[in-house]
């Protein structure tokens, strides 16, 4: 009986110590993981926008979901500002708005959601497109991440709502991927929804960053 009690005490002690260590490890790693994700997204922001001289992250705007008019936008929680909505990163060059970057999500991927970051210039044309998260099949749908494996990623740049944003199999002009049409089709639909969101909600330049730029020059 005594040996069983000792065993129970040892097991409880080991479990308590393990839980404490895991909690401490999470406390240490969680901020680093979060910062790593932020850094990755900001690198993608730079890739999808034209050259700029402001800080898109510092000038970011949070647009409420109801103002975007589509379920395809990527709603995020901005912990620093205590707001939730579509996070928009504006790019300015010499005080003039040259583009805005924001995330959209396709719910029609072969293996789940596909999160994209797109850049759009003031005319409504796509300046860049990057896949920031997906679960598509390696060697097939996963080819959407690179221009080298999917020409459609390059073909979408420069297009507006007035242009064809469908894969050729659907009567459009965008190349699909052999054996994996679902993934490119999902990307095209999300991009089209993103352009629609831009036209309806984001076409007006964010006033705060513009004012800051003009103030810095005066």
N, C-alpha and C positions, 0 to 999 in steps of 0.2 A: 504493500500500500504506500509505504514511504517512497519507494523508488518511482512509483507512478506519479506521485505528487511532485517529486523533483523533476521528472520528465516534463510534466505539464508546465511547471514554473520556467524551465529552460526554454520550452517552445514559445511560451508567452513572451519571455524576455527577447528571444531572437526575433519574433514577429514585430515587437515594439521597436527594437533597434532598426530593423529593416525598413519599417514604415517611416521612421524618423529620417533615415538616410535618403530614402526615395523622395521625401518631401523637401529635404535640403537640396538634393540634386535638381529637382524640378524648379526650385527657387533660383538656382544658379543658371540653369540652361534655358529656361523659358524666355527671359529677356534677350538672350543671345539669338535664340531661334527667331523671335519676333523681329529683331533688328536685321537679321539676315534676310528675312522675307521682304522687309521694307527696302533694304538696299537693292535686292534683286528687282523689285518693281520699279524703283527709281532708275535703274539701268535700262529697263525696258522703256520707260517713259522717254528717256533720252534718245532711244533708237527709233521711236515712232514719230517723234516731233522734228520739225525743221530746226536749223540752228537758232539758238536763243541766247539772250544775255541776262535773263532774270533767273530766279530760283523757283521752278514750277512747284516744288514741294511746299515752300514757304507761302506761295501765292495760291495754293490749292483752294478750291471752292467745294462745298458740300451741298449738293442739290437734293432736296427732299424727293422721295420716291414718287409721290403723287404728281410731282411736276414733270417727271420724265415721260409719262404716258406709255411705258412699255414694261413688260415683265422680264425682258431680256437684259436689262441693265444690272450691273453688279453692285449691289448695295453693301456698303461697308460701314463699320463703326470707327469713327475717328476718335480714338481715346484721348488724344491731346486736346481736341476741341470740344469733346463731349457731344458730338453730333452723329447722326446716322443718315446715310443717303448715298447718292452717287458722288464719288470723289472725282473731281475734275482738275486736271493739272494744266494751267494755261502757260503758253510760251510767248514771250515778248522779245522783240528785237528793236532796239532804239525806241522803246515806248509804244510800239505798234504790235497788236496781237497777230501772231503768225500761225498759231495752232493751238489746239486743245487735245489733251489725251484723257481717255477714260476707259473703264472696263465694261465689257458686255459678256453675257453668258449665253451659250447655246444649251438648251435642255434636250437636244436631239442627237447628241453624240452616240456612237455605237455602244460605248461602255460607260456612259454617264455624261455629266456636264463638261463643257469645254469653255474655259475662261480665256477671254481675249483682251488685249489692250490695243486700242486703236487711236491713231492720231488723225485729226481732221483740221484742215485749214479754214480760214474765214469764208472761202467760196463753197465749202461743203465737200471738198475732195479729200480722199484718204491720203494721208502723208506717210503712214506706216502701220504695220500690223504685226503683233507678236502674240503667240500662244503662251500664256503664263501658267496654265494648269490644265491637265487633261488625264484621261485614263484609257485612251485609245490603244488599240492592239499594236504592239511593237512590230515594225516592219511593214505595217499596213496603214491603218488610220493615223498612227503616230507620225507619219511622214508630213503631216500638216504643219509641223513646227519649223520646217526649213524650206527655203526657196530651192535648195539643191534637190530636195526630194519631192517638192510639190510646186510646180510653176504657178499655180493659182495664187499663191501667197504674194508673188510679185505682180501678177496680173491685176490684183485687186487695188493696188496702189494707184492713186490718181483718179479713181472712179468716184462718181457722185450718185445720188439717188436717181438721176436721170439716165444713168448707164445701166447696162446689164450686170447684175450681181448674182447670177445663177450659173450653176455648172452646165456644161454643154449637154449633159444627159437630160436636163430639164429645159432645154431650149435656149440656154444662155451662152456666154462666151468664155466662162472660166473652166480651165482644165480640171478634171477630176483626178482621182488616183486609181489606177487599175486594181480592181478587186476591193476597193474601199471607198465607194462613192458616198456613203453615208457621212463620213467625217468631213470632207470638203463641202458637202451640201449644208451640213450643220453650221460650219464656219460662215458660209455665204449668208445664210439666214440671219445669223447673229450680227454680222457686219451691216446688213441692210437695216436691221432693227436699230443698230447704233447710229447709223446715218439719219434715220428717221427721228431718233431722240435728239440728235444734234440740231436738226432743222426746226424741231418744235420747241426745244427747251434751252439749247446751249449756244445758239447762233449769236446772241448778244454778248459782247465782250464783258467778262467780269469786271466790275467797276473798281474794286479795291486795288487790284494789281495795276490797272491802268493809271489810277490816281497816284499810286506809289512811284511808278516809273516817271510820270510827268513831274512829280514833286522833286525827284532826284535830279532831273535835268535843269530845273529852274533855279 
